[in-house]
Amino acid sequence: MLESKYLIVGGGMAGHAAAAALREADPGGAIAVVGEELDRPYARPPLTKGLWQGKPEESVFLPEVPRLELRAGRRAVALDPARREVRDDRGEVHRYEKLLLATGGAPRRLPLEGADDRIIYLRTLASYRRLRDAPGKRVVVVGGGFIGSEIAASLASSGREVTMIFPDPALGARSYPADLAAFLTRYFREKGVTLVDGETVAAVERRGELDVVRTGGGEAIPADTIVAGIGIRPETSLAEAAGLRCSDGIEVDAYLRTSAEGVYAAGDVARFPSDALGERVRVEHEDAALSQGRTAGRNMAGAGERYEHLPFFYSDLFDLGYEAVGVLDSRMETVASWTTPFREGVVYYLDERDRVRGVLLWGTFGKVDAARALVSRASPVRRDGLRGGLAP
Ligand SMILES: Cc1cc2nc3c(=O)[nH]c(=O)nc-3n(C[C@H](O)[C@H](O)[C@H](O)COP(=O)(O)OP(=O)(O)OC[C@H]3O[C@@H](n4cnc5c(N)ncnc54)[C@H](O)[C@@H]3O)c2cc1C
């Protein structure tokens, strides 16, 4: 039996932020992390960005937390909230006073029999290394969301011949207004990426050393390497089996407490009540993981703080980049205010009551707080007022 005052399941970004906050709040309390990955905690965003631009691998590792016991390479397989015990896949039992579930998400997989081991699902440092070391230049990227677009841009910039396959009619069509998505699609093509839009992957066939990706429409695309970024599903299995309330994520209250006494959740896996958006949401972004990790850590040590932060997120695509807040859903009405079309501007996402629910700061930096304030105001806005831009 292993014992610690605080136990964290999941040694990712939220788990690490919680450990750091706990150490600050309770310098003497024993903290342990049970984490499935062998690598010590690291930042994931560079796996699609900086590491492809020459940043050294060591730069991704997060600062060490003093006197943190990292029980790496173990998967937690059972939780008994009444006994305050977690069992891992080696059969060892970890007893705790307070527990944080920071289990993140697992990549969604393509339903292809027999080909799964040849597809790299980019999520971990280990999967990044596999992609980096893969021989050959021809890479097929499946998925046109955040991960697919970022890795396609980085691979193309580092000399690979990239083909992207995605189901939407344009890149970013689910998030950006149609004209911006059309611009982005053209931009990727100009940068040498082959885009196969409106398509899915039907099969992967082996031909000697090569894979051939067959699309639903019958196209055959040769690939030395296949990488997929088609989203994640929240890793709730441990919580669900223990009877914690879950619905597309582990449900938490404003203090990041789950439905089980002494158990908290944070990061990609947590569905939390957002004051600013007026609904329960789950956010799969760095700022949410770090800020929730910190609040959960402080609360485990007794702070009693509400989580009121509205997380921002960001992405880099070739020399384009943005920051954003709230909900970016292209089905909503959008109002754009461009300083330079598709290079620098702000796009506002309005709900049916004319309230701003999301702000896309395209090529526009240093305005996240102003965007947050606008979303949090939650009162109707005038469209011509938005066209004038956003105060700093
Ligand atoms: C390649 C990539 C690029 C990204 N780029 C951006 C970006 O540009 N901007 C942005 O805002 N966000 C970005 N993100 C998202 C951001 O990294 C995530 O939101 C963040 O990592 C979530 O942190 P987390 O701790 O909740 O989950 P994770 O970091 O996924 O950590 C969860 C950990 O828990 C472990 N685990 C799961 N189940 C168990 C178990 N039962 N037992 C033990 N361990 C377990 C997992 O192995 C994992 O190590 C990116 C993500 C990826 C993958």
Ligand as a Chemical Component Dictionary entry (heavy atoms), coordinates in Angstrom:
data_LIG
# 
_chem_comp.id                   LIG 
_chem_comp.type                 NON-POLYMER 
_chem_comp.pdbx_formal_charge   0 
_chem_comp.three_letter_code    LIG 
# 
loop_
_chem_comp_atom.comp_id 
_chem_comp_atom.atom_id 
_chem_comp_atom.alt_atom_id 
_chem_comp_atom.type_symbol 
_chem_comp_atom.charge 
_chem_comp_atom.model_Cartn_x 
_chem_comp_atom.model_Cartn_y 
_chem_comp_atom.model_Cartn_z 
_chem_comp_atom.pdbx_ordinal 
LIG C1  C1  C 0 -0.156 17.899 -30.126 1  
LIG C2  C2  C 0 -0.988 18.838 -29.300 2  
LIG C3  C3  C 0 -0.924 20.212 -29.529 3  
LIG C4  C4  C 0 -1.695 21.088 -28.770 4  
LIG N1  N1  N 0 -1.634 22.431 -29.025 5  
LIG C5  C5  C 0 -2.396 23.273 -28.295 6  
LIG C6  C6  C 0 -2.364 24.676 -28.557 7  
LIG O1  O1  O 0 -1.691 25.143 -29.470 8  
LIG N2  N2  N 0 -3.106 25.509 -27.786 9  
LIG C7  C7  C 0 -3.875 25.025 -26.767 10 
LIG O2  O2  O 0 -4.530 25.825 -26.081 11 
LIG N3  N3  N 0 -3.943 23.699 -26.489 12 
LIG C8  C8  C 0 -3.229 22.823 -27.242 13 
LIG N4  N4  N 0 -3.306 21.476 -27.001 14 
LIG C9  C9  C 0 -4.211 20.995 -25.955 15 
LIG C10 C10 C 0 -3.538 20.911 -24.585 16 
LIG O3  O3  O 0 -2.269 20.365 -24.712 17 
LIG C11 C11 C 0 -4.423 20.082 -23.672 18 
LIG O4  O4  O 0 -5.616 20.802 -23.464 19 
LIG C12 C12 C 0 -3.768 19.751 -22.345 20 
LIG O5  O5  O 0 -2.624 18.965 -22.554 21 
LIG C13 C13 C 0 -4.740 19.002 -21.435 22 
LIG O6  O6  O 0 -4.109 18.686 -20.243 23 
LIG P1  P1  P 0 -4.657 17.504 -19.304 24 
LIG O7  O7  O 0 -3.709 17.398 -18.169 25 
LIG O8  O8  O 0 -6.089 17.694 -19.049 26 
LIG O9  O9  O 0 -4.546 16.206 -20.206 27 
LIG P2  P2  P 0 -3.201 15.528 -20.779 28 
LIG O10 O10 O 0 -2.135 16.556 -20.966 29 
LIG O11 O11 O 0 -3.666 14.728 -21.947 30 
LIG O12 O12 O 0 -2.756 14.557 -19.626 31 
LIG C14 C14 C 0 -3.506 13.456 -19.200 32 
LIG C15 C15 C 0 -2.525 12.411 -18.709 33 
LIG O13 O13 O 0 -3.236 11.430 -17.979 34 
LIG C16 C16 C 0 -2.724 10.155 -18.306 35 
LIG N5  N5  N 0 -3.757 9.176  -17.960 36 
LIG C17 C17 C 0 -4.987 9.037  -18.530 37 
LIG N6  N6  N 0 -5.660 8.047  -17.910 38 
LIG C18 C18 C 0 -4.857 7.566  -16.942 39 
LIG C19 C19 C 0 -4.994 6.532  -15.974 40 
LIG N7  N7  N 0 -6.117 5.823  -15.858 41 
LIG N8  N8  N 0 -3.947 6.286  -15.156 42 
LIG C20 C20 C 0 -2.809 7.005  -15.240 43 
LIG N9  N9  N 0 -2.617 8.001  -16.132 44 
LIG C21 C21 C 0 -3.639 8.268  -16.961 45 
LIG C22 C22 C 0 -2.411 10.265 -19.773 46 
LIG O14 O14 O 0 -1.508 9.258  -20.169 47 
LIG C23 C23 C 0 -1.815 11.669 -19.836 48 
LIG O15 O15 O 0 -0.441 11.630 -19.579 49 
LIG C24 C24 C 0 -2.555 20.581 -27.760 50 
LIG C25 C25 C 0 -2.622 19.199 -27.541 51 
LIG C26 C26 C 0 -1.858 18.330 -28.302 52 
LIG C27 C27 C 0 -1.957 16.845 -28.077 53 
# 
loop_
_chem_comp_bond.comp_id 
_chem_comp_bond.atom_id_1 
_chem_comp_bond.atom_id_2 
_chem_comp_bond.value_order 
_chem_comp_bond.pdbx_ordinal 
LIG C1  C2  SING 1  
LIG C2  C3  SING 2  
LIG C2  C26 DOUB 3  
LIG C3  C4  DOUB 4  
LIG C4  N1  SING 5  
LIG C4  C24 SING 6  
LIG N1  C5  DOUB 7  
LIG C5  C6  SING 8  
LIG C5  C8  SING 9  
LIG C6  O1  DOUB 10 
LIG C6  N2  SING 11 
LIG N2  C7  SING 12 
LIG C7  O2  DOUB 13 
LIG C7  N3  SING 14 
LIG N3  C8  DOUB 15 
LIG C8  N4  SING 16 
LIG N4  C9  SING 17 
LIG N4  C24 SING 18 
LIG C9  C10 SING 19 
LIG C10 O3  SING 20 
LIG C10 C11 SING 21 
LIG C11 O4  SING 22 
LIG C11 C12 SING 23 
LIG C12 O5  SING 24 
LIG C12 C13 SING 25 
LIG C13 O6  SING 26 
LIG O6  P1  SING 27 
LIG P1  O7  DOUB 28 
LIG P1  O8  SING 29 
LIG P1  O9  SING 30 
LIG O9  P2  SING 31 
LIG P2  O10 DOUB 32 
LIG P2  O11 SING 33 
LIG P2  O12 SING 34 
LIG O12 C14 SING 35 
LIG C14 C15 SING 36 
LIG C15 O13 SING 37 
LIG C15 C23 SING 38 
LIG O13 C16 SING 39 
LIG C16 N5  SING 40 
LIG C16 C22 SING 41 
LIG N5  C17 SING 42 
LIG N5  C21 SING 43 
LIG C17 N6  DOUB 44 
LIG N6  C18 SING 45 
LIG C18 C19 SING 46 
LIG C18 C21 DOUB 47 
LIG C19 N7  SING 48 
LIG C19 N8  DOUB 49 
LIG N8  C20 SING 50 
LIG C20 N9  DOUB 51 
LIG N9  C21 SING 52 
LIG C22 O14 SING 53 
LIG C22 C23 SING 54 
LIG C23 O15 SING 55 
LIG C24 C25 DOUB 56 
LIG C25 C26 SING 57 
LIG C26 C27 SING 58 
# 
